[in-house]
Every structure is written in structure tokens, then in C-alpha cells.
């Protein structure tokens, strides 16, 4: 379980990115975080794996207080949390397989990573992860020869090879066309349902969030302004998240009573 308790994040320039965040996410949930650009969505998910340190409050992941971790404890903790970025973060001049392998054995010397001297069990694990996202046939292809959607699936395979409990995704389909976006989102849904891995996704496309997630969290100006099941999200709720029109939400709720 992930739990935010009165969490705030203030950047060095005094911008308050998160304010009074109180939130629980249970194991196996598929959560989409929506809101305007600059609302604090990316900051929220990047605090979970401590890419950003919180300024106050507590953040607890599976009974571990994230802010208390130091040195090797942080690296060990992060192995349990996969991270998917909009820009893929791949080494484009090497093969798909090597990109997945490098994430498996970060403790190896650089020369071993470059020469590709990986153990057999690591290769099997990497190939299995590629098969899970449907691109096993691209294992020995250079990354720069792949489409954007294929590169994002390589990034997803790289994360799967870590055996994560949680996958954080920061605008994973923002650079993809609609058809490719659906393929990538299908992979996320399959992983969430079949492997029971929690998925917390910051996403710009509201209609896709509503189609794939089971829970929607709306963020505006660093605050959570909505948290509920997908089936409860109405146009009035979206108007509230994006425009701050609380009266419409109130009227809608009263009308359903």
C-alpha cells in the first residue's frame, strides 16, 4: 500500500507543488492522475520512488517510510518500483535486449554491460519480459530502428524485468499516436490485471484514463480535488478538476439524491 499523510512539496524557488496530500493506494490498483499541466501530477508520482523528496508529512510504501531511507536503502527500495517516462529513457544505439538487461544488473561493472557479458538467467528473464509486451522478435534490433510505441514497450519490458510491485508512469503515451497509445495501454492493463502490479499513471488524455483506470485522482494547484471510481466521473466532475467549478459538482450530486 502507498500512503501519503499530510504531504507537502515545496521547490527551492518557493513554488508549492503539493499541498496537504492525504491519499491511500492499495496493492493492485490501476490509478490515473489527471489535471492541467503544472498541477502537480508528475511531482506526486515522483515522490513515491523518491525522485523528489517531500518537504513535510509522511510517505509510506508497504510499511516503509520513504523519507527515512539512506544510501543503499534507497537503491534497494527503487528496485521494487518501475518507472516509465514519456521520453522512454533508452540507450538508442544498442539492442533492445541490452536495454532490458542493463536494468537487471546495475551492480555490474560498466565494461561488462558494454560487452554484453550477462548471465544466462538474466537473458532468460529479459527475453521473457519482452515476450510479455509482444516484442520478443525485436530483441536483437537496435532501439533507434523502432517506432515510438515499440520503444515505450521496451521501456515497459525493462521495468517488468525488475519484478516490480508498483509501476509509475509519467505521461507514457503523450508522444504516441492513438492506435499505438491503445496498444501500450493494453499492455499496462494486462500487466495490472494478470500480474497484480499496481499502476499509478499521470496521463493527459482523459478519455483514455476513463477507459483503462479503475480510479481517478484529480489534481489542481498541488491539491487533490477529486478521488473516486471511474464510473462516478461525470462531466461536472471533470469541469471541477480542470476549471474549479465546484458549484456544478455540488448541483450534480444534489440532483442524483
Number of C-alpha atoms within 10 A of each C-alpha: 16 17 20 20 15 15 20 22 24 15 13 7 6 8 10 16 21 26 17 16 20 16 15 14 17 12 15 19 19 24 25 26 27 26 25 15 13 13 20 24 30 20 21 23 21 17 18 24 23 17 11 15 18 23 14 16 15 18 27 17 17 12 10 13 12 21 18 11 14 9 7 9 11 15 13 11 15 18 19 16 20 22 26 20 17 15 16 19 14 20 14 15 12 15 19 32 24 25 24 28 24 21 18 22 14 12 9 12 9 11 9 11 18 11 9 13 11 16 10 9 9 16 17 13 18 29 23 16 25 26 15 18 22 16 17 18 11 19 19 12 15 17 23 15 14 15 12 19 21 21 21 26 26 29 27 28 27 28 25 29 22 21 18 17 19 28 26 23 23 23 19 26 25 15 14 16 11 11 9 17 19 16 17 20 19 14 18 23 18 15 20 19 15 9 14 16 23 25 25 24 27 24 21 20 13 14 9 16 22 16 11 17 22 15 21 23 22 22 24 23 17 22 20 23 17 18 17 13 14 18 11 10 15 12 11 18 22 18 14 20 22 17 13 14 14 15 11 15 19 13 11 15 12 9 8 6 5
